[in-house]
């Protein structure tokens, strides 16, 4: 069987001229940086995130003066990359990230690495000092004699290109874009533009490019074998990973056809509604009670789609019992047999595989009589660690009650994004995601601050959908100034700060791994005063029931971002979240191995 052809649009680019005036010579030539930006806008890249600086100034000047290009001025470069990633997720449009030489290039590394691991396409445009003077000593030299940004980012980009001539700037920029959004393996691509080349006048160019395409043929016996194994299984399971997100409609069709229960990994939460009758909600980190109980029965056949099955994806929910069969489907064969042995590894487009399996199931009339019965029985019990979390009336608001109040107040149209920390576990476990855009998390690298910057990108990509960012006080201290970007653009973002005055995940994890305590205190920050000092709305929340639809609507009425300083009970934990248990097990294994090797 053949998967649907997926093509990257690299549209024909005509004469590269901006439609707003720029300072160009009388002969009609354009500065090379302007020609590049015009070409990118023609190719669908119209939103540029970044922080200005000297060596990258020709590119910023071009974005400011080329029609159709929009500049989003971030407060720090790695935050620009996180915002760009979530702009892509909510809009489907590939963004560009512009950074200057030296610290701009080094600052952006974390955000680019996260996008690489999560396969998010973006074009990173890095300015550099004059390359022609290499060999001399220049401040912020990012070339081969300096920081060497190509080597610095080479491992976390699909392609790294340094512009060699101003005449090649456009063609090399489009080549980098093509690599970034290649359908087989998208991700960030790097284009380095030395300052002197961006300012050189070039003639308008005419370029045409055939769209790259990914076309994988699935042997029919692979699909039939998968279907047969599912039918034969006593406890079959579908595991939906982040790679399913671009194919959400096809995945929904698959789970509708199959009488097989499914879980989502943390990064795929909501790719199919958690209200679906066959949903066991999320597996892996902070897994639901349903997912834990079902996998505890012993899964004898699992089909994992678009996930690397790392420790956060699996956690306390082993997707295959000893002796069971795993069909692992992904575009990247290097993920097979890393953590979970695969009986069948399939290198394929996830959407194409889902279509093929749906068709095979429909044509052969496959039905699985046992699994739905088991799922119905499981669902008679609670899915949540704290079954009555929505009505928990503890004097100090518990994190699970804060999540429930936020979800009820924000309404079903809201898009939630979580930052990284203890609050993340509560968001994963207790929020109910009803559509693919309802929940976002950056777990490719697990970076604090990613959700705060990402909330800006989500709202920019779809300003009609309100965004709620669940974050911690530690993350807000790291990346909170990105809220000023939301303020500048009047974005409908609520920053819900779970304020417990310490790095709570580190605190509990340290105690769990080492068996002793360290304080990890951060002090009580007044985020209401902080927010109001910059023109945002802010309110403190101490007790359950204080976050309501009416109170949130009043705060939003001012048309500015909202900061909720939620003083949560830091002693309340989600038991068996998965990450700390895995770290403890790994540390004990390493300790045992060290003991064995000791003389």
N, C-alpha and C positions, 0 to 999 in steps of 0.2 A: 504493500500500500504506500501511497505517496502523501506526505504531509503537504498542507497548503503552502504555496510559495510565499515567502515573506521577503519583501524587498525594502531596502532603504531608498527613500526618494532623494536623488541627487539631481535636482531639476536643472534644465538648461539655463545657463547664465548668459544673458545678453550683454549689452554694453554696460560696463560697471560704472555707473554715474549716480551720485546721490541726487535725490530730488529736492534737497534743500541746499541753499548756497554754501559753498566752502571756498576757501581761499586757494584757488587753483590757477595755474599759469594760463595765459591767454590761448595757448594751443590746445586747451581742453584736457591736458594731463591732470591726473589726480595724485595726491600723496599716496604712497603704497598702502599705508594703514587705512586710509579711507576706502581705497579700492577693495581691501580685504573685508571691511565691515559691510560694504554694499553687497559683496558676493555672499557673505554669511546670511544677511537678511534675505536675499533672494533664495538661499538654500533652506530657509526656515528657522535660522537662529537669530532671534530678534531681542532677546533679553540677556543683558550682560551684568553679572554680579562682580563686585570687586572693591578694592581699596586703592585710591590713586597714589602715584609716586612718580618720581622723575623719569627713570628709564622706560616706564610703560606709558608715559604721557601721550605719545602720538596715537596710541590706540584709544585712550580715553577721549582725546580730542575728536577722533573719528566718530565714536559712539555718540558724542554730544551733538554732532553736526550732520549725521546721516539720517535721513527720514526712515522711520520704521524701526530704528534701534532704540532700545530703552535701557537706561542705566539704573541699576539698583546699587546704591553705595552702602556696602556693608561696613561693620565696625572692626572686623578682623578677618583675615583671609581664609582661615579654615572654616569659619562660620559662613563665609560667602559660598564655599563649596557645599556645605550642608544645606543651605538655603536653595542653592541651585539644584541639588539632587531632588529635593521635595517639590520644587517648581516643576521639574520634569514629571514627577509622579502625579501631580494634580492636573497638569495641562497636557502632557504628552509631547511637549515641545522641548527639543534639546537646547540647553542653555550654554552660555559661555561664562567662564570665570577669568577675570583679568587681575594679574598680580604683578607687582614690580619686582625688580631684581633684589638680591640679597635677602633681607628678612621677609619680604613678600613671598618669595619662592619657598623659603623654609617654613613659614607659617602655614602655608596651604597644604602641607604634606598630609596631615591627619585626615582632612576632609576628602582629599583625592584618594587616599588609601581606602577610606570607607566606601566611596563610590565604586572603586575598582572591585572590592570584595562583594559589593551588592549589585554589580553589573549595571550601573547607572551611567548612561552616556552623557558626557559633557566635554566641551572643548576648553582646555586651560591655555590661556594666552599669557605668556610670561615675557615681560620686557627685560632687556639686558643693557648693560653699559656698552659702549662702542666696541664691537668685537674686533675691529681693525686694529685696535691698540693692544691686543692680547700680547702678553710679554712684558708690558708695563704693569704697574700696580695701580688698580683703580678700586675705589670704594664700591662695594656691592657687586663685584665681578661675579657673575653667575655662570660664566662660560667655563671652558676646559681648564683654564689656569686659576679659576676661583672655586666657587661652590660646586660647579658642574651640575647644573640642575637636571640635565638629561640623565645622568647617572643617579641623582638623588630621587627622581620620580620615575626612572625607567622601569623599575620593577612593578610599579602600580599604575602604569598607563598602557594602553594598547599600542600606541605608537608615540615616539618622541622625535620631533623634527626641529632642527635649528635652521632658520631661514638663511640661505647662503647669499642671495642677491635680492634686491628689491623687486626685480622683475618676476621672481618666482614666488613672491609672498602669497599671492592669491591662490595659485595652483597648489602650493604646499599647505596652505591653510585648509583648502577643500579636501586634500588628501588626509589630513589629520581628522577632519570632521567625518570623513567616510570611515576611517578606522574606529572612531568613537561610537558610531551608531550602526556598526556592522551587525546584521541580524543574528549571526551565529554566536557572537560573543561581544556584546556592547560593553562600553566602559569609558573612562576618561582617556583623552589623548592630549598631548602637549605640543604646543607650537611656541618656540622661543623666537622673539623678534628683537634683535639689537636696535637700539634707539635710532641710529643713523639710517637704517634701512626703512623704517616706518615713515620717515619724513621725505624720502626721495620721491620725486614726481615720476609717475609711470603712465604709459598710454593705456586707455581703456582696453580691456581684454574681452575676448569671446571664448568661452569654454563650454564644452559639452562632456558629459560623463554618463556612461551606462550604469544603471543602478546595480549595486552588488546584491546578490540574492542568495538565500539559503534554501536548498531543496534536498531534503533527505528522504530516501526511500526506505520504508519500513517493511522488512520481510513479513509476509502474512503469518508465517508460523510463529513469529515472535508475539504478535498480537493474540493469536489463537491460544498460544501456550499461557500467556498471562490470563486470559479469560478462563481457561480451563482450571488453572491453579486457584483462581478466586472461587470458582464454583465448588471445587473439591474441598476447600478449606472449611474448618469448623468455625474459626474466628478470623475472617478476612478483615483487612483494613486498608483504606487509602490514606496516605500521608501527603498533604498538600504543602509545598514549600513556596518560598518567595518567587521562584521561577515561574509559578503559575499566574502571577499577577497580570502580565501582559495578555494572558489567555483566559481571563476570568469567565467570559461567556461560555467558552468551550468546556472549561472545568465544571461550570454549573450544569451544563448539559450532561456531562459524564456522570456526576453524582446523582442527577435525576434519573438516569437510565439504570445505574447499578444499584442493586439491593445490598449495598455494602456500606458500613459506617465509615466516617472519615474524621480525621483530626487535621488541624492546621498547625504548622510550626509557628513560633512567635512572630516571625517576619511575614507570615502569610495570614495572620489573623484577619478574618473578614473577607478573604478572597471569595468564599461562599458564605452566605449568611449563617451565623451561629444559631439562628432560629430554624434552620433546615431540619426536618425530622430525622435525618441520618447523621447530623452533626454531633460529635462528642466534644465540641468546642476545641480548645487549644491543647496540644501536647507539648512536651519538652518543658522548658523553663516555665514555672508557675502553672503547670498543667491543671486542667479541671479534674475534679474527682471522678467524673465519668471516664475520662481518658485513662486515668490511673487504674481504675477498676477493670476496664475492658482489656487493656494491655496486660494487666495482672492475670487474666484468664489464660494467656498464652496465645499470641497471634501466630497462626501457622502459615499465613500468606499475607504479605504487605506489598503494596505498590506505592513507592515513594516518587513523587513528581517534583522536580525542580528544587531540590534541597541537598545540601552537602552532608546532612545528618551529623552535624557537629554536636558538642556536648549541650549547647543551649537548645538545639532542635530536638534532641532526644530526652535529656534530663531524666526524670523519674518515670518515663513511659517507654519501656523497651518495645520497639515496634515489631520485633520478630523474636519469637521464643526460640530456644535452642532446638535445632532440627527443622525450624520453619524456613520458608522461602521468601526472599526479598527480590522484587523486581525494581531496580533503581534506574530511573529515567532522568537524564540531564544532558545538556549540550557539552558539558565538560567531563570527559572520562576520568580525569584525575580524582574525582570525588568518590569513585566506586571503591568499595572494599577498604576504605580508610578506617572507619569506625565500626561499620556494620557490614559483615560479609554479604555479598550479593549473589544469589543464585543465577540472576540474569541482569547484566548491566546493558542498558540501551542508550546509545548516543543518539539523541533525537530531539527535535523541536517538541517541547512539552505540549503545545497546542495541537500539533499534528498527531502525536501519540494519543492524546485524549479523544480526538475525532475518530481515529482508527479503532480505538477500543470501544467507543460508543456505538459505532456502526457494526462492529463484530457482535457486540452484545445484543443489539436490536435485531440483526439478521438471524442470529442463532437462537433467539428467544431464551437466553440465559436468565435464570432466576435463582436466587439464593434464599431458601426458605428459613434457614436457622438464624442468620445474623440479625434480621429485623426483630425477631422475638427477644433475643438477648438485649438488644439496644432498648427496646420498650421497657424491659424489666429494669435495666440500669437507670433509666430516666424516671423511674418512680421515686428514686432517691435524689438528694441534692447534688448539684454540679459544683458547689462552692465550698471552700474550706470553712467559712463562717456562713452557715445556711441562712441565718436571719440578718445578713449584713445591711439590708436596706432599712431595717428598723432598729438597728443598734443605737440605743440612747445613752451610751456611756457619757459621763460628764465632759471628758476631754474627747473630742471627735476622733474616732478611729479611722485609719486610712481607708478601710473598706467602705465605711459609711460616707467618707468624703467622695470617693469614686461614685457611689450610688447617687448622692445628692447632685454631683456635677452632671452625671448622665441625664438625670431627670430634668434638671434645670436647663441644660443646653438643648435638649430635644433631639429627635431622631435625625434631623438634618445636619447635625454637627459632625465635623471630622476631628477625631482625637489623635494626638501625637504624644508620645511619652519620651521624656529624656531618660537618662540612665541613672539608676540608683534604686534604693529600696522601694520607692513609690512605683517604679516600673513593674515590679512583681504584682502589686495590687491592681494596676491598670490592666496587665495581661490577663489576670485571673478573673476579675470582677466585671470589667466592661463587656458589653455585648455589641459586637460589630455586625451590622446587618448588610453591609455592602463593601466592595473592594476599597472604596475610598474612605471608609469610616475609621480606619486605624492605621497608624504608621509608627514604626520604630526603626532605629538604626542599630542593628545588632551585628552588622558585618565586622565592626571593630569595637562596638560598645563604648562610644566616646561620650563623656559628660559634656553637655552643651549642645549636642547634636539635635536634640528635640526642640530646644529653644530657637536656634537658628532655622531649623527645618519648618517650624510653625510659620515663619515669615514666608518661606518658599511656597508652602501649601496655600496660604491665603493669596499670594500674588498670582499663583496659577489658576485659582478658582475663587475670586473675591466674593462670589455669591454664596459660598458655603462657609459658615462660621467655623472657626478653628479653636479647639481647646487644647492647650499644651499642659500636660501634667508633668511637673518638674520638681526638683528638690531645691532646698536653700543653697546647697553646695554648688549645683549646676548653675543656679541663677547668679551666684557670685562670680562664676567663671565666665559666663556668656550672656549675662543679663542685658548688657548694653545693646544687643541686637534688637531688643524691644523698641529702641529708638527708630529702627528702620520701619517697624510696624506702625509706629506713631507718625513718621514722616509721610507714609502712604495711606494713613487712616485705614489700616487693615482690621477686619473683625476678628481679632485674636484675644482669647482669654488665657492669661498665664496663671495657672493654678499652682501656687508654690506650696508644696507639702513641707512645711517649715518645722523641723525637729531639732535644729541647732547642732547637728553633728552629721558626719558622714555615716549615716545609719547602716547602710549595707556593709561598709568597711568595718564598722564597730561589731556587728553581729557575726560577720564572716571571720574576723580576727579571733573572736572568742570561740567560734566553732572549730576553726582549724588548729589554734594553738592552745585552747583550753584556759586562756587567761584574758584579762580585759586590758584595753587601752582606750582612753577617753574619746579621741577623735572629735573633740568639740569644735564647733565653728562660731559659737556665740549666737545670741538671738538678734537677728537682723530685722529691723522694722521695714518690711517691703512696701507697706502702705505709704509711709513717708517718702521712701525712695521713689515710688511710682508717681506720687503727686508732685514731687519736686521737678519732674520732667514733663508734666502735663498729661499724664495718664490717669485713669480712674483707679482707685484702690480701696480695698476694704479688708478688714481683718475678720477671720472666721475662727471661732473657738469651740463652738458647740454644734452637734448634729442638728440639721433642720434649718440652719441659717442661710444655706445656699438654696435659693428657690428660683423658679422660673421668673417670678415677678421681680425679685431683687436683682437678678442678673440682667433682666431687660432694662431696668432703671439705670444700671451701670453702663450698659451698652448704648443707651440713648444718646450719650454725649458724642458718639462717633469716633472714640479713641480706644486704643487697646485697654484692657482691664487686667489688673493684677489682684489676685486673691491671695492674701497671706493666711494660709490655713495652718493653724497651730495643732498639728496632729500628735496623737499619742505615740511616742517613739518606742514604747515597749511592745506594741502589738506587731506580730510577725505573721507572715504567711508560711505555715509549716510545710516543709518538703518542697521549697521552691526549686531546688535542683542544682543551682550553680555552686553554692557553698559546699553542698554535699559532694559534688564532683571534685572540687578543689581539695577538699579534705581527703577524699579517697586517693587522688593523685599524689598529694604530699605524703600520705602514709606509704603508698607504693614506692615512692622515691626513697623514703626513709628506710624501708625494708631493704631495698636494693643496695643502699649505701652501707647498711649494716652487714649485708652478705659479703660485700666487697672489701670491707675493712679488714686489716691484718689482725 
